[in-house]
Amino acid sequence: PGAAEVRPAQGRVGRHTLRGGAAVTRRRCGQVWRTLVHCSAVVGMHPDGATEAIVDFALASGKPFAVVPCCVYSAYFPTRRDKRGKRVTSYTAFVKYLVDKAPGRIGTRTLPFEGKNIVVYSLPESGGGGESEGAMLCEPCE
């Protein structure tokens, strides 16, 4: 499941409609895919319903990522369940759900601003730069 489901638009051959009504051509979808495949990192700041898809794509493609989730959108994702089988409906549960996708590979930090301010990010691969490299990620700026 992705952030936006693509389905054929009525009466239009070769076009698709994203949930919410925005029309996108197949060519444009290909451009977006090529951009994602060739990017060096995936970042989402309050990406709404795309949060989980960003994490899933980054984990599957081995790309570093950082997302600051905002809304849980539990009504749009009714099959989202935590490790115990409970529906994920709160912000705290959603952040934990994202981290639980790859324990040891995903970290969190609180950013210095009000509102939804927890960044969920990929940790560096072990065997690379060691702890000192990991300590530099998502540390507060001075």
TORSE-552669 format. One record per atom (N, C-alpha, C): residue number from 0; residue in three letters; chain; x, y, z. Coordinates in pm, 1 decimal, padded with zeros to 6 digits. Each point is the difference from the previous one (the first is absolute). Layout:
N
   pos   code   unit         px         py         pz
   NUM    Ala      A          X          Y          Z
...
This chain:
142
   pos   code   unit         px         py         pz
     0    Pro      A    00083.0   -00119.6    00000.0
     0    Pro      A   -00083.0    00119.6    00000.0
     0    Pro      A    00086.4    00124.5    00000.0
     1    Gly      A   -00032.2    00091.1   -00087.1
     1    Gly      A    00076.4    00122.7   -00007.5
     1    Gly      A   -00074.8    00116.1    00059.1
     2    Ala      A    00062.5    00115.7   -00007.8
     2    Ala      A   -00060.7    00119.6    00054.8
     2    Ala      A   -00120.5    00043.0   -00080.9
     3    Ala      A    00004.6   -00021.8   -00128.7
     3    Ala      A   -00112.0    00035.2   -00086.5
     3    Ala      A   -00028.1   -00118.5   -00091.2
     4    Glu      A   -00121.4   -00044.8   -00000.7
     4    Glu      A   -00035.7   -00109.7   -00089.3
     4    Glu      A   -00028.5    00056.6   -00137.6
     5    Val      A    00057.2   -00061.1   -00101.9
     5    Val      A   -00021.6    00046.1   -00136.4
     5    Val      A   -00103.3   -00090.6   -00064.4
     6    Arg      A   -00102.8    00060.0   -00061.5
     6    Arg      A   -00104.1   -00079.0   -00065.5
     6    Arg      A   -00037.4    00068.3   -00130.8
     7    Pro      A   -00046.7   -00075.2   -00099.2
     7    Pro      A   -00035.9    00062.8   -00126.9
     7    Pro      A   -00108.7    00105.5    00017.1
     8    Ala      A    00015.9    00110.6   -00068.6
     8    Ala      A   -00101.9    00104.8    00001.4
     8    Ala      A   -00108.3   -00035.2   -00101.4
     9    Gln      A   -00123.0    00033.6    00029.1
     9    Gln      A   -00110.4   -00031.2   -00090.6
     9    Gln      A    00015.7    00072.9   -00132.0
    10    Gly      A   -00010.8   -00074.3   -00110.0
    10    Gly      A   -00001.3    00059.7   -00132.4
    10    Gly      A    00133.3    00055.2   -00047.7
    11    Arg      A    00105.7   -00027.9    00068.7
    11    Arg      A    00129.7    00052.1   -00041.1
    11    Arg      A    00098.6   -00115.1   -00012.3
    12    Val      A    00039.5   -00028.6   -00120.6
    12    Val      A    00098.4   -00105.2   -00023.5
    12    Val      A    00138.7    00058.5    00021.1
    13    Gly      A    00085.2   -00073.0    00070.1
    13    Gly      A    00137.1    00044.8    00020.8
    13    Gly      A    00016.0    00100.8    00111.6
    14    Arg      A   -00102.7    00022.9    00077.7
    14    Arg      A    00010.4    00091.5    00113.9
    14    Arg      A   -00042.3   -00073.4    00125.9
    15    His      A    00046.9    00048.7    00113.1
    15    His      A   -00035.9   -00058.1    00128.0
    15    His      A   -00045.4    00112.6    00091.9
    16    Thr      A   -00072.6   -00037.0    00102.4
    16    Thr      A   -00045.0    00097.0    00097.8
    16    Thr      A    00050.4   -00042.0    00136.1
    17    Leu      A    00065.8    00091.2    00069.2
    17    Leu      A    00041.6   -00026.8    00136.0
    17    Leu      A   -00119.1    00024.0    00091.6
    18    Arg      A   -00006.7   -00075.1    00110.7
    18    Arg      A   -00106.6    00021.9    00096.8
    18    Arg      A    00001.3    00147.8    00035.8
    19    Gly      A   -00110.0    00063.8   -00004.6
    19    Gly      A   -00007.4    00142.4    00023.7
    19    Gly      A   -00025.5    00077.3   -00128.3
    20    Gly      A    00008.4   -00068.9   -00116.0
    20    Gly      A   -00041.5    00061.0   -00124.3
    20    Gly      A    00107.4    00053.7   -00091.6
    21    Ala      A    00126.6    00003.3    00040.0
    21    Ala      A    00104.2    00054.3   -00086.9
    21    Ala      A    00030.8   -00097.9   -00113.1
    22    Ala      A   -00011.4    00047.6   -00123.2
    22    Ala      A    00028.9   -00085.8   -00115.0
    22    Ala      A    00150.3   -00000.6   -00026.5
    23    Val      A    00053.5   -00118.8   -00030.8
    23    Val      A    00142.1   -00016.7   -00027.3
    23    Val      A    00014.3   -00093.2   -00119.8
    24    Thr      A    00085.8    00034.7   -00093.6
    24    Thr      A    00020.7   -00087.2   -00115.2
    24    Thr      A    00093.1   -00114.1    00038.7
    25    Arg      A   -00002.3   -00107.0   -00079.4
    25    Arg      A    00091.9   -00112.0    00024.0
    25    Arg      A    00144.0    00047.7   -00008.8
    26    Arg      A    00025.5    00091.7   -00091.7
    26    Arg      A    00134.8    00053.4   -00015.3
    26    Arg      A    00044.8    00067.1    00129.0
    27    Arg      A   -00088.8    00077.5    00060.3
    27    Arg      A    00034.1    00069.6    00124.9
    27    Arg      A    00025.1   -00101.4    00111.1
    28    Cys      A   -00078.7   -00105.3    00006.7
    28    Cys      A    00022.4   -00104.4    00100.8
    28    Cys      A    00138.8   -00060.3   -00019.1
    29    Gly      A    00040.2   -00022.1   -00124.5
    29    Gly      A    00132.7   -00052.7   -00029.8
    29    Gly      A    00109.8    00094.9    00044.3
    30    Gln      A   -00022.9    00129.1   -00017.3
    30    Gln      A    00098.0    00099.6    00042.6
    30    Gln      A    00015.9   -00001.9    00151.7
    31    Val      A   -00110.6   -00010.5    00069.1
    31    Val      A    00004.5   -00005.4    00145.8
    31    Val      A    00075.9   -00124.5    00044.4
    32    Trp      A   -00029.5   -00114.8   -00061.4
    32    Trp      A    00067.0   -00124.4    00037.0
    32    Trp      A    00150.8    00010.9   -00024.7
    33    Arg      A    00039.6    00053.5   -00115.6
    33    Arg      A    00143.4    00014.0   -00029.4
    33    Arg      A    00067.7    00091.6    00102.2
    34    Thr      A   -00067.6    00104.2    00039.4
    34    Thr      A    00055.6    00090.0    00101.1
    34    Thr      A    00021.5   -00074.6    00130.9
    35    Leu      A   -00099.6   -00076.6    00041.5
    35    Leu      A    00012.5   -00074.9    00125.4
    35    Leu      A    00111.2   -00103.6   -00006.9
    36    Val      A    00006.5   -00071.8   -00109.4
    36    Val      A    00100.5   -00104.9   -00014.6
    36    Val      A    00141.3    00058.2    00003.1
    37    His      A    00018.4    00118.9   -00056.0
    37    His      A    00133.7    00057.6   -00010.3
    37    His      A    00032.8    00100.0    00111.7
    38    Cys      A   -00089.8    00024.2    00092.2
    38    Cys      A    00028.8    00095.1    00107.4
    38    Cys      A    00098.9   -00061.9    00099.5
    39    Ser      A    00067.7    00085.0    00073.9
    39    Ser      A    00096.3   -00050.2    00097.1
    39    Ser      A   -00060.3   -00011.1    00139.7
    40    Ala      A   -00112.5    00064.1    00024.2
    40    Ala      A   -00069.6   -00008.5    00129.1
    40    Ala      A   -00147.0    00036.1   -00022.1
    41    Val      A   -00084.5   -00046.0    00090.5
    41    Val      A   -00143.2    00029.6   -00008.2
    41    Val      A   -00039.3    00073.8    00127.4
    42    Val      A   -00062.4    00117.2   -00016.0
    42    Val      A   -00034.1    00085.0    00113.5
    42    Val      A   -00146.3    00040.2   -00010.0
    43    Gly      A   -00069.3   -00002.1    00112.8
    43    Gly      A   -00138.6    00044.7    00003.0
    43    Gly      A   -00026.5    00082.4    00124.2
    44    Met      A   -00041.9    00124.4   -00018.3
    44    Met      A   -00035.4    00087.6    00111.8
    44    Met      A   -00151.3    00009.5    00005.9
    45    His      A   -00058.6   -00064.3    00100.9
    45    His      A   -00145.8   -00008.5    00013.9
    45    His      A   -00062.3   -00049.3   -00130.7
    46    Pro      A    00040.0   -00120.8   -00046.1
    46    Pro      A   -00046.2   -00049.3   -00130.2
    46    Pro      A   -00138.5   -00064.3    00000.0
    47    Asp      A   -00075.8    00019.8    00105.3
    47    Asp      A   -00137.0   -00051.6    00006.9
    47    Asp      A   -00004.1   -00150.3   -00028.2
    48    Gly      A   -00083.0   -00042.6   -00092.6
    48    Gly      A   -00018.1   -00142.1   -00028.0
    48    Gly      A    00118.2   -00066.5   -00067.8
    49    Ala      A    00101.0    00076.0   -00038.8
    49    Ala      A    00117.2   -00057.2   -00067.9
    49    Ala      A    00107.8   -00047.4    00097.0
    50    Thr      A   -00015.5    00026.0    00128.0
    50    Thr      A    00105.6   -00029.8    00096.5
    50    Thr      A    00046.4   -00144.6   -00006.1
    51    Glu      A   -00092.4   -00094.0    00013.6
    51    Glu      A    00037.9   -00140.5    00001.0
    51    Glu      A    00060.8   -00042.9   -00133.1
    52    Ala      A   -00052.0    00050.8   -00109.6
    52    Ala      A    00053.6   -00034.2   -00131.7
    52    Ala      A    00143.9    00049.4   -00014.9
    53    Ile      A    00031.5    00116.1    00056.2
    53    Ile      A    00137.4    00051.2   -00004.1
    53    Ile      A    00092.6   -00095.9    00074.0
    54    Val      A   -00039.8   -00039.7    00119.0
    54    Val      A    00082.1   -00091.9    00079.5
    54    Val      A    00015.6   -00133.6   -00072.2
    55    Asp      A   -00110.3   -00054.7   -00050.2
    55    Asp      A    00005.2   -00129.3   -00070.0
    55    Asp      A    00090.2    00006.7   -00122.9
    56    Phe      A   -00014.5    00105.4   -00080.1
    56    Phe      A    00082.3    00014.2   -00120.2
    56    Phe      A    00147.3    00010.8    00037.7
    57    Ala      A    00030.9    00083.0    00097.6
    57    Ala      A    00139.6    00020.3    00039.4
    57    Ala      A    00061.1   -00129.4    00053.7
    58    Leu      A   -00073.5   -00072.0    00082.6
    58    Leu      A    00051.8   -00127.0    00051.8
    58    Leu      A    00021.8   -00100.4   -00112.8
    59    Ala      A   -00096.1   -00010.2   -00090.7
    59    Ala      A    00009.8   -00097.3   -00110.0
    59    Ala      A    00112.4    00034.3   -00096.7
    60    Ser      A    00026.5    00129.6   -00018.8
    60    Ser      A    00101.5    00041.7   -00097.6
    60    Ser      A    00135.7    00026.3    00063.8
    61    Gly      A    00007.3   -00008.8    00133.0
    61    Gly      A    00126.8    00023.0    00068.1
    61    Gly      A    00041.8    00145.4    00005.0
    62    Lys      A   -00096.1    00090.2   -00015.3
    62    Lys      A    00032.0    00142.9    00001.4
    62    Lys      A   -00019.8    00056.3    00140.5
    63    Pro      A    00085.6    00094.3    00040.6
    63    Pro      A   -00024.1    00065.9    00128.3
    63    Pro      A   -00128.4    00082.8   -00007.2
    64    Phe      A   -00065.9    00015.0    00114.6
    64    Phe      A   -00124.2    00076.9    00001.0
    64    Phe      A   -00016.3    00074.7    00130.3
    65    Ala      A   -00084.8    00099.6   -00002.8
    65    Ala      A   -00044.6    00072.0    00118.8
    65    Ala      A   -00141.6    00048.2   -00028.1
    66    Val      A   -00090.5   -00029.1    00091.7
    66    Val      A   -00137.2    00048.3   -00011.7
    66    Val      A   -00042.6    00058.3    00133.6
    67    Val      A   -00079.3    00104.1   -00006.6
    67    Val      A   -00061.8    00056.8    00119.8
    67    Val      A   -00149.3   -00022.0   -00017.6
    68    Pro      A   -00050.9   -00111.0    00056.7
    68    Pro      A   -00141.8   -00030.5   -00017.5
    68    Pro      A   -00087.5    00105.9    00066.2
    69    Cys      A   -00118.8    00018.3   -00057.2
    69    Cys      A   -00095.1    00090.5    00064.6
    69    Cys      A   -00125.6   -00079.3    00031.7
    70    Cys      A   -00088.2   -00011.9   -00092.4
    70    Cys      A   -00126.2   -00069.3    00022.1
    70    Cys      A    00016.2   -00150.4   -00020.9
    71    Val      A   -00077.3   -00076.2    00074.1
    71    Val      A    00007.3   -00146.0   -00005.5
    71    Val      A   -00083.8   -00055.3   -00115.0
    72    Tyr      A   -00109.9    00064.8   -00032.1
    72    Tyr      A   -00090.4   -00043.3   -00106.9
    72    Tyr      A   -00046.3   -00144.3    00019.8
    73    Ser      A   -00038.3   -00032.6    00121.4
    73    Ser      A   -00041.6   -00137.8    00029.4
    73    Ser      A   -00124.7   -00040.1   -00078.4
    74    Ala      A   -00085.4    00094.2   -00034.5
    74    Ala      A   -00119.5   -00033.5   -00079.0
    74    Ala      A    00037.0   -00042.3   -00142.1
    75    Tyr      A    00107.9    00056.5   -00054.5
    75    Tyr      A    00045.1   -00036.5   -00134.3
    75    Tyr      A    00081.7   -00128.6   -00001.8
    76    Phe      A    00053.7   -00037.4    00116.8
    76    Phe      A    00082.8   -00119.9    00011.1
    76    Phe      A   -00054.2   -00090.3    00111.0
    77    Pro      A   -00122.5   -00050.8   -00017.4
    77    Pro      A   -00063.2   -00078.8    00107.2
    77    Pro      A    00067.4   -00134.3    00025.2
    78    Thr      A    00082.5   -00048.2   -00091.1
    78    Thr      A    00067.4   -00128.7    00020.6
    78    Thr      A    00137.0    00016.0    00065.1
    79    Arg      A    00042.3    00122.2    00028.0
    79    Arg      A    00129.3    00024.1    00065.4
    79    Arg      A   -00009.6   -00049.2    00144.7
    80    Arg      A    00084.8   -00096.4    00034.7
    80    Arg      A   -00001.9   -00060.6    00133.5
    80    Arg      A    00140.1   -00001.7    00059.5
    81    Asp      A    00007.5    00014.5    00132.0
    81    Asp      A    00129.4   -00008.4    00066.3
    81    Asp      A    00036.5   -00146.9    00022.9
    82    Lys      A    00110.3   -00023.0    00068.6
    82    Lys      A    00048.8   -00136.9    00022.2
    82    Lys      A   -00100.2   -00087.6    00075.1
    83    Arg      A   -00082.9    00062.4    00082.0
    83    Arg      A   -00099.1   -00075.7    00077.9
    83    Arg      A   -00131.9   -00017.6   -00073.8
    84    Gly      A   -00007.8    00054.6   -00121.0
    84    Gly      A   -00122.4   -00011.9   -00078.3
    84    Gly      A   -00100.5    00110.7    00024.9
    85    Lys      A    00037.9    00099.2    00079.7
    85    Lys      A   -00088.9    00112.6    00030.6
    85    Lys      A    00009.9    00105.3   -00109.8
    86    Arg      A   -00115.1    00059.8   -00036.6
    86    Arg      A    00000.1    00106.4   -00101.3
    86    Arg      A    00085.2    00117.2    00045.2
    87    Val      A    00071.1    00058.4   -00093.6
    87    Val      A    00084.8    00115.8    00027.7
    87    Val      A   -00085.4    00124.4   -00021.6
    88    Thr      A   -00036.5    00066.4    00110.4
    88    Thr      A   -00090.8    00114.7   -00009.6
    88    Thr      A    00054.4    00127.1    00064.6
    89    Ser      A    00109.1   -00008.4    00076.1
    89    Ser      A    00054.3    00119.8    00064.9
    89    Ser      A    00135.8    00035.0   -00060.1
    90    Tyr      A    00039.8    00122.7    00020.0
    90    Tyr      A    00129.1    00047.4   -00051.0
    90    Tyr      A    00115.3   -00081.0    00060.1
    91    Thr      A   -00003.0   -00018.3    00131.5
    91    Thr      A    00106.0   -00075.7    00067.0
    91    Thr      A    00007.1   -00142.9   -00052.8
    92    Ala      A   -00115.3   -00062.5   -00017.8
    92    Ala      A   -00003.1   -00136.5   -00053.1
    92    Ala      A    00049.8   -00004.7   -00143.8
    93    Phe      A   -00028.2    00104.3   -00078.4
    93    Phe      A    00044.5    00004.7   -00138.8
    93    Phe      A    00152.3    00010.2   -00007.4
    94    Val      A    00059.3    00085.5    00082.4
    94    Val      A    00146.0    00012.6    00002.3
    94    Val      A    00062.2   -00133.8    00038.9
    95    Lys      A   -00054.1   -00064.5    00101.9
    95    Lys      A    00052.0   -00131.1    00042.0
    95    Lys      A   -00017.1   -00103.2   -00111.1
    96    Tyr      A   -00112.9    00001.6   -00067.2
    96    Tyr      A   -00026.4   -00091.1   -00112.3
    96    Tyr      A    00105.5    00017.0   -00109.3
    97    Leu      A    00034.9    00124.4   -00031.1
    97    Leu      A    00101.4    00025.5   -00102.1
    97    Leu      A    00136.4   -00052.9    00044.2
    98    Val      A    00037.1    00026.4    00124.3
    98    Val      A    00128.1   -00048.1    00052.4
    98    Val      A    00003.8   -00152.4    00000.6
    99    Asp      A   -00111.9   -00062.4    00034.0
    99    Asp      A   -00007.1   -00146.7    00007.3
    99    Asp      A    00012.3   -00067.6   -00137.0
   100    Lys      A   -00007.6    00076.1   -00107.5
   100    Lys      A    00018.3   -00058.5   -00133.1
   100    Lys      A    00141.6   -00054.3   -00017.7
   101    Ala      A    00096.4    00060.4    00067.5
   101    Ala      A    00139.3   -00043.4   -00010.8
   101    Ala      A    00074.8    00038.3    00127.5
   102    Pro      A   -00027.1   -00069.6    00109.1
   102    Pro      A    00069.1    00032.5    00126.2
   102    Pro      A    00151.1   -00004.6   -00019.5
   103    Gly      A    00068.3    00096.8    00057.2
   103    Gly      A    00144.3    00008.0   -00014.8
   103    Gly      A    00043.7    00075.2   -00124.1
   104    Arg      A   -00091.4    00021.4   -00092.7
   104    Arg      A    00031.1    00074.7   -00122.7
   104    Arg      A   -00070.1    00135.0   -00004.3
   105    Ile      A   -00091.7    00023.4    00095.9
   105    Ile      A   -00078.3    00124.2    00000.6
   105    Ile      A    00010.4    00063.8    00137.5
   106    Gly      A    00025.4    00131.0    00000.9
   106    Gly      A    00006.4    00074.7    00124.3
   106    Gly      A   -00099.6    00114.1    00000.8
   107    Thr      A   -00012.5    00064.6    00114.9
   107    Thr      A   -00087.3    00117.4    00012.5
   107    Thr      A    00071.9    00106.8    00081.2
   108    Arg      A   -00037.5    00122.2   -00024.4
   108    Arg      A    00047.0    00115.3    00077.2
   108    Arg      A   -00113.0    00101.4    00002.2
   109    Thr      A    00000.0    00082.4    00103.6
   109    Thr      A   -00095.8    00109.3    00008.4
   109    Thr      A    00067.1    00125.8   -00053.2
   110    Leu      A   -00066.3    00064.8   -00094.7
   110    Leu      A    00053.5    00121.5   -00060.2
   110    Leu      A   -00042.6    00121.6    00082.1
   111    Pro      A    00077.7    00108.9   -00004.7
   111    Pro      A   -00025.9    00116.4    00084.9
   111    Pro      A   -00103.4    00097.4   -00056.6
   112    Phe      A   -00121.9   -00047.9   -00019.1
   112    Phe      A   -00109.7    00088.6   -00035.8
   112    Phe      A   -00128.5   -00060.3    00054.1
   113    Glu      A   -00105.3    00079.7    00006.5
   113    Glu      A   -00126.8   -00044.9    00056.3
   113    Glu      A   -00078.1   -00082.6   -00100.8
   114    Gly      A   -00093.4   -00077.7    00050.1
   114    Gly      A   -00085.2   -00081.6   -00086.2
   114    Gly      A    00058.2   -00138.6   -00018.8
   115    Lys      A   -00040.4   -00064.9   -00105.9
   115    Lys      A    00050.8   -00134.1   -00031.5
   115    Lys      A    00146.2    00014.4   -00038.5
   116    Asn      A    00089.7   -00039.0    00089.0
   116    Asn      A    00141.4    00031.0   -00017.9
   116    Asn      A    00093.9   -00118.9    00021.4
   117    Ile      A   -00049.6   -00120.0   -00016.4
   117    Ile      A    00086.0   -00117.3    00012.0
   117    Ile      A    00044.3   -00042.5   -00139.0
   118    Val      A    00131.9   -00002.8   -00020.1
   118    Val      A    00053.6   -00047.3   -00127.3
   118    Val      A    00031.6   -00148.7    00015.0
   119    Val      A   -00045.7   -00077.7   -00097.8
   119    Val      A    00028.3   -00143.2   -00008.3
   119    Val      A    00099.9   -00013.1   -00114.0
   120    Tyr      A    00116.6   -00059.2    00026.2
   120    Tyr      A    00105.3    00000.9   -00100.1
   120    Tyr      A    00076.3   -00131.3   -00002.8
   121    Ser      A    00065.5   -00024.6   -00111.8
   121    Ser      A    00080.5   -00121.0   -00013.7
   121    Ser      A    00133.9    00021.0    00069.4
   122    Leu      A    00042.9   -00103.1    00069.5
   122    Leu      A    00130.8    00002.0    00064.0
   122    Leu      A    00104.1   -00046.3   -00101.4
   123    Pro      A    00124.1    00044.2    00014.8
   123    Pro      A    00102.5   -00045.4   -00093.9
   123    Pro      A    00021.5   -00150.0    00013.2
   124    Glu      A    00039.9   -00062.1   -00109.8
   124    Glu      A    00028.5   -00143.2    00001.2
   124    Glu      A    00116.0   -00025.8    00095.3
   125    Ser      A   -00010.9   -00105.6    00080.9
   125    Ser      A    00111.1   -00033.5    00088.5
   125    Ser      A    00116.0   -00052.1   -00083.9
   126    Gly      A    00117.9    00021.9    00047.9
   126    Gly      A    00117.4   -00040.9   -00075.3
   126    Gly      A    00052.5    00113.2   -00086.3
   127    Gly      A   -00072.4    00111.4   -00004.8
   127    Gly      A    00045.0    00115.1   -00078.9
   127    Gly      A    00087.3    00089.2    00084.6
   128    Gly      A   -00055.8    00111.6    00042.1
   128    Gly      A    00078.9    00097.0    00075.6
   128    Gly      A   -00005.4   -00018.1    00149.2
   129    Gly      A   -00070.1   -00100.6    00049.6
   129    Gly      A   -00006.7   -00023.6    00143.1
   129    Gly      A   -00091.3    00096.0    00071.2
   130    Glu      A    00012.5    00000.7    00134.1
   130    Glu      A   -00091.1    00080.3    00081.2
   130    Glu      A    00014.6    00148.7   -00024.8
   131    Ser      A    00120.6    00046.2   -00025.2
   131    Ser      A    00018.1    00144.0   -00016.6
   131    Ser      A   -00077.6    00051.9   -00120.3
   132    Glu      A   -00007.9   -00079.2   -00107.2
   132    Glu      A   -00077.1    00042.7   -00117.1
   132    Glu      A   -00148.5    00006.0    00034.1
   133    Gly      A   -00050.5   -00100.9    00072.6
   133    Gly      A   -00140.0   -00003.9    00038.1
   133    Gly      A   -00037.0    00112.8    00093.5
   134    Ala      A    00094.8    00041.1    00084.9
   134    Ala      A   -00027.3    00106.3    00094.5
   134    Ala      A   -00023.5    00133.6   -00069.8
   135    Met      A    00049.7    00013.8   -00122.6
   135    Met      A   -00014.7    00125.8   -00071.9
   135    Met      A   -00138.0    00014.1   -00063.2
   136    Leu      A   -00072.6   -00107.9   -00013.6
   136    Leu      A   -00130.7    00006.7   -00063.6
   136    Leu      A   -00104.4    00055.1    00097.0
   137    Cys      A   -00079.7    00092.4   -00047.0
   137    Cys      A   -00114.5    00052.5    00074.2
   137    Cys      A    00034.3    00051.5    00138.5
   138    Glu      A    00113.7    00061.6    00011.5
   138    Glu      A    00037.1    00066.5    00124.6
   138    Glu      A   -00043.4    00145.4   -00009.5
   139    Pro      A   -00035.5    00060.4    00112.7
   139    Pro      A   -00039.7    00142.3   -00004.8
   139    Pro      A    00113.5    00089.2   -00049.7
   140    Cys      A   -00035.9    00096.7   -00081.1
   140    Cys      A    00097.9    00098.1   -00047.7
   140    Cys      A    00017.3    00107.2    00105.3
   141    Glu      A    00118.1    00056.0    00005.2
   141    Glu      A    00023.0    00108.4    00096.3
   141    Glu      A    00003.5    00133.4   -00069.6
